[in-house]
Amino acid sequence: MDQETSLPSEEIVVEGEPGDQLYFIISGKTVILERKSKTLIDCLQAEQFFGEISFFSGFERACTVEAIEPTELLSLSKDSFFKVANSFPHAIATFNKIHNEIDKKNSIKPLNISCYICKHRNHIATNCRFFGKIKGNLTKKKRGEKVKNISFDENFSNAKEDESLFVLNESDLSSSFEVTDAEEDIVE
């Protein structure tokens, strides 16, 4: 494992690029962004991780993860994993089983991950049926405004808007997002 530091507005992983590293956040805060639709999906912080889909599947990165404050990370590359795992045949077998099942079914179900939006298992936020509720939530925001997210009750039946997820500030996002001061409409 390697320790890395990412500064505010630094992209850690980039949507559409290949990825073979898994990241664990030690301290700091990041945002998960879908650049294509200019959507902020979620914030991650200490004791959370990302990059597991590309790590196990070989798929391109589905989203960009960007630091919004100085962030300390541990990263694990596939090469490093296999160097250590070679001493543990069961670990290699488990990795290969997960990878082959993902490859065979073209599904992330073997990872048993939860969607950042609805918290249901086995799909990612950009494939969530509720993604349309937050899609484009960065396109018409003024700096200093809250970004709309959606949250659910325990039964996942009552969706409600939550504008407490994140407040945009001048330095929060890299310049590839054009958040203007002039537009005041909130994307519905």
C-alpha positions as CSV (number, residue, x, y, z in Angstrom):
1,M,0.0,0.0,0.0
2,D,1.1,3.5,-0.7
3,Q,0.2,6.7,1.2
4,E,-0.8,9.7,-0.9
5,T,-1.9,13.2,-0.2
6,S,-4.4,15.0,-2.5
7,L,-4.9,18.7,-2.3
8,P,-8.3,20.5,-2.8
9,S,-9.6,20.4,-6.4
10,E,-7.1,17.5,-7.2
11,E,-8.7,14.7,-9.1
12,I,-7.9,11.3,-7.5
13,V,-9.7,9.1,-10.1
14,V,-11.2,10.3,-13.4
15,E,-14.4,9.2,-14.9
16,G,-13.8,7.1,-18.1
17,E,-10.2,6.2,-17.4
18,P,-9.0,2.8,-16.6
19,G,-8.2,2.1,-12.9
20,D,-6.5,-0.6,-11.0
21,Q,-6.2,1.1,-7.6
22,L,-8.5,0.9,-4.5
23,Y,-8.4,3.9,-2.2
24,F,-9.0,4.2,1.6
25,I,-9.5,7.7,3.0
26,I,-7.4,8.3,6.2
27,S,-8.4,11.9,6.6
28,G,-9.9,14.7,4.6
29,K,-13.0,14.9,2.3
30,T,-13.7,14.1,-1.3
31,V,-16.6,14.4,-3.6
32,I,-17.9,11.8,-6.1
33,L,-18.8,13.6,-9.4
34,E,-20.3,12.5,-12.7
35,R,-18.7,15.0,-15.0
36,K,-20.8,14.1,-18.1
37,S,-24.0,15.3,-16.4
38,K,-22.4,17.7,-14.0
39,T,-23.7,15.9,-11.0
40,L,-22.4,15.7,-7.4
41,I,-23.3,12.2,-6.2
42,D,-21.9,12.1,-2.7
43,C,-19.1,13.2,-0.3
44,L,-16.7,10.7,1.2
45,Q,-14.5,11.2,4.2
46,A,-12.2,9.3,6.7
47,E,-12.8,5.6,7.0
48,Q,-14.5,5.3,3.7
49,F,-13.1,3.9,0.5
50,F,-13.6,4.1,-3.3
51,G,-12.3,2.5,-6.5
52,E,-13.4,-1.0,-5.7
53,I,-15.4,-1.5,-8.9
54,S,-12.5,-0.8,-11.3
55,F,-10.1,-2.7,-8.9
56,F,-12.1,-5.9,-9.1
57,S,-13.7,-5.6,-12.5
58,G,-11.2,-3.8,-14.8
59,F,-14.1,-1.5,-15.9
60,E,-13.3,2.1,-16.6
61,R,-14.0,4.5,-13.7
62,A,-17.7,5.4,-13.6
63,C,-17.2,8.7,-11.8
64,T,-14.5,11.2,-10.8
65,V,-13.4,11.5,-7.2
66,E,-12.0,14.9,-6.3
67,A,-10.5,16.1,-3.0
68,I,-12.3,19.2,-1.5
69,E,-9.8,19.6,1.3
70,P,-6.3,18.1,2.0
71,T,-6.9,14.4,1.9
72,E,-4.7,11.6,3.1
73,L,-5.2,8.3,1.3
74,L,-3.9,4.7,1.3
75,S,-3.9,3.3,-2.2
76,L,-3.7,-0.4,-3.1
77,S,-2.8,-1.3,-6.7
78,K,-3.6,-4.7,-8.2
79,D,0.1,-5.3,-8.6
80,S,0.8,-4.7,-4.9
81,F,-2.2,-6.8,-4.0
82,F,-1.0,-9.7,-6.1
83,K,2.5,-9.5,-4.7
84,V,1.3,-9.9,-1.2
85,A,-1.6,-12.3,-2.1
86,N,0.7,-14.7,-3.8
87,S,1.5,-16.1,-0.3
88,F,-2.2,-16.6,0.3
89,P,-3.7,-18.7,-2.5
90,H,-7.2,-18.3,-1.1
91,A,-7.0,-14.5,-1.5
92,I,-6.0,-14.9,-5.2
93,A,-8.8,-17.5,-5.7
94,T,-11.3,-15.1,-4.1
95,F,-10.2,-12.2,-6.2
96,N,-10.4,-14.3,-9.4
97,K,-13.8,-15.6,-8.4
98,I,-15.1,-12.1,-8.0
99,H,-13.4,-10.8,-11.1
100,N,-14.6,-13.7,-13.3
101,E,-18.2,-13.5,-12.0
102,I,-18.3,-9.7,-12.8
103,D,-16.8,-10.4,-16.2
104,K,-19.1,-13.3,-17.0
105,K,-22.3,-11.5,-16.0
106,N,-21.2,-7.9,-16.8
107,S,-22.7,-7.1,-13.3
108,I,-21.2,-5.6,-10.1
109,K,-23.5,-7.8,-8.0
110,P,-20.5,-10.0,-6.7
111,L,-19.1,-6.8,-5.0
112,N,-22.3,-6.4,-2.9
113,I,-22.0,-2.6,-2.9
114,S,-24.7,-0.1,-2.1
115,C,-25.8,2.7,-4.3
116,Y,-24.7,6.2,-2.9
117,I,-28.2,7.5,-3.7
118,C,-30.8,5.0,-2.6
119,K,-28.6,2.6,-0.6
120,H,-30.0,-0.4,-2.4
121,R,-27.4,-3.1,-3.3
122,N,-25.8,-4.1,-6.5
123,H,-26.1,-1.0,-8.7
124,I,-24.1,2.2,-8.9
125,A,-25.5,5.7,-8.5
126,T,-25.4,6.6,-12.2
127,N,-27.6,3.5,-12.9
128,C,-30.0,4.3,-10.0
129,R,-33.6,4.9,-10.8
130,F,-33.4,8.1,-8.7
131,F,-30.3,9.5,-10.4
132,G,-32.6,11.8,-12.5
133,K,-33.6,13.5,-9.3
134,I,-30.1,14.8,-8.7
135,K,-28.7,14.7,-12.3
136,G,-27.2,18.1,-13.2
137,N,-27.3,19.4,-9.6
138,L,-24.2,21.4,-10.3
139,T,-25.2,23.1,-13.5
140,K,-27.3,25.9,-12.2
141,K,-26.0,26.6,-8.7
142,K,-24.7,29.8,-7.3
143,R,-21.6,29.6,-5.2
144,G,-22.5,29.3,-1.5
145,E,-25.7,27.4,-2.3
146,K,-26.5,24.0,-1.1
147,V,-26.5,21.1,-3.6
148,K,-29.6,19.1,-3.7
149,N,-29.4,15.4,-2.9
150,I,-32.1,12.8,-2.3
151,S,-32.4,10.6,0.8
152,F,-34.7,7.8,1.8
153,D,-36.4,6.4,4.9
154,E,-35.4,2.9,6.2
155,N,-37.9,1.2,3.8
156,F,-36.6,3.1,0.8
157,S,-40.1,4.1,0.0
158,N,-40.3,7.8,0.9
159,A,-37.8,9.8,-1.0
160,K,-37.2,13.3,0.2
161,E,-34.9,16.1,-1.1
162,D,-32.0,16.9,1.2
163,E,-30.1,20.1,0.5
164,S,-27.7,19.7,3.3
165,L,-25.3,17.4,1.5
166,F,-22.8,20.0,0.3
167,V,-22.3,23.8,0.0
168,L,-20.4,25.0,-3.0
169,N,-17.5,27.3,-2.3
170,E,-15.1,29.1,-4.6
171,S,-12.4,26.5,-4.2
172,D,-14.4,23.3,-3.8
173,L,-14.4,22.1,-7.4
174,S,-11.8,22.2,-10.1
175,S,-12.3,24.6,-13.0
176,S,-13.7,21.9,-15.2
177,F,-17.0,22.6,-13.6
178,E,-18.4,26.0,-14.6
179,V,-20.5,26.9,-11.6
180,T,-21.7,30.4,-12.3
181,D,-22.7,33.2,-9.9
182,A,-25.3,34.4,-12.3
183,E,-27.7,31.4,-12.5
184,E,-30.0,30.9,-9.6
185,D,-32.3,28.1,-10.7
186,I,-32.1,24.9,-8.9
187,V,-32.3,21.8,-11.1
188,E,-35.4,19.8,-10.3
